[in-house]
Amino acid sequence: MNRLLRITFVLALVASLASCGGEAKVLVGTSREVLMVYSEDSKFSAGALYKYMTRILYTPQPETLIYLRPIKWDKFPQYENFRNKILFLLPNDSLWSLCKEEEGVLFRKNLFLRGDFTILVCSYDSRAMLRMITDYMPVIWDTILNKAIRELSEVEFLGGKNRKAMEKVKRLFGLEMVIPAGWKEYKEGEGFLSFIKGNPSRFIFIYSEPSERSFTLEDVVNLRDSLTTIYYEGDSVVREYITSMTDNVAGVSILKIYGLWKNDTLVAGGPFVSYAFNKDGRFYLLDAGVFAPESQNKVNLVLRVEGIIRTFR
């Protein structure tokens, strides 16, 4: 009898969905894709943000960190279930009501579909919108990129934590950082500790000095080269392929570097990301990279391991 009731319920549910006309909507687009919707009046604001957010990482082939998909408002109904969206809204746009008479850059979850993320750029005037978007560009960039890092790195933490490794990191460096299960200690030296995992080959290292220091981009790259020469059999940074930016993690200001490493002796190379910062009276350099020559999407991999070093506290 219970089985008959369950079957009846399932059939009723299917019939109900069918009667609603159409299939259930699902999210489309990857964590690194963003739909940008604009009108003729907001095209200059959209263009300015597009230019700001178009950043290339060499892996060694050039890959875009964040893919932007610009469309006009008349096409939006076909794409409203996109995972990430930036909507440029003026009073004459069809969805201006989403702004609720509020001017500014607004961040909304589950606005069109469960799981989606939407940034509303709301302004009564196209010139004011351009000034606004210029001020908010870094915030929008950080929000979109860090969301992608979180989502892509989730797979690294599915197996749990390597608590023994985490305790060692805390003891040696005074740093809280989540080391996922399956990552193995690789090499240790003065102020240095590294971990690796295979399939594909991924690596992270932690380096620290007992006092804070001032540093430039060149200082950090030179320091990385000096460490990888010793511990990674001669790896070095390809200087012409560096992208750097400032960031803030858990209230700590960091210099973030994306780049390409190479090893001429081993005929190897791939993307990496480094975090340099001062914290609690110490200097730190955290680094994550990959070697995956067979992969056609190495940016996903480097953002995935970046999610590990980003757990520092």
HELIX and SHEET records of a PDB file:
HELIX    1   1 ASN A    2  SER A   19  1                                  18    
HELIX    2   2 LYS A   43  MET A   53  1                                  11    
HELIX    3   3 TRP A   73  GLN A   78  5                                   6    
HELIX    4   4 TRP A   96  CYS A   99  5                                   4    
HELIX    5   5 SER A  126  SER A  153  1                                  28    
HELIX    6   6 GLU A  154  PHE A  157  5                                   4    
HELIX    7   7 ARG A  163  PHE A  173  1                                  11    
HELIX    8   8 LEU A  217  TYR A  231  1                                  15    
HELIX    9   9 ARG A  239  TYR A  241  5                                   3    
HELIX   10  10 LYS A  298  ILE A  309  1                                  12    
SHEET    1   A 5 TYR A  67  LYS A  72  0                                        
SHEET    2   A 5 GLU A  33  TYR A  38  1                                        
SHEET    3   A 5 ASN A  84  LEU A  89  1                                        
SHEET    4   A 5 PHE A 117  CYS A 122  1                                        
SHEET    5   A 5 GLY A 104  LYS A 109 -1                                        
SHEET    1   B 2 ILE A  56  TYR A  58  0                                        
SHEET    2   B 2 PRO A  62  THR A  64 -1                                        
SHEET    1   C 7 LYS A 184  GLY A 189  0                                        
SHEET    2   C 7 PHE A 192  LYS A 197 -1                                        
SHEET    3   C 7 SER A 201  GLU A 209 -1                                        
SHEET    4   C 7 ARG A 282  PHE A 291 -1                                        
SHEET    5   C 7 ALA A 268  LYS A 279 -1                                        
SHEET    6   C 7 VAL A 252  ASN A 263 -1                                        
SHEET    7   C 7 SER A 236  VAL A 237 -1                                        
SHEET    1   D 7 LYS A 184  GLY A 189  0                                        
SHEET    2   D 7 PHE A 192  LYS A 197 -1                                        
SHEET    3   D 7 SER A 201  GLU A 209 -1                                        
SHEET    4   D 7 ARG A 282  PHE A 291 -1                                        
SHEET    5   D 7 ALA A 268  LYS A 279 -1                                        
SHEET    6   D 7 VAL A 252  ASN A 263 -1                                        
SHEET    7   D 7 THR A 243  VAL A 249 -1                                        
END                                                                             
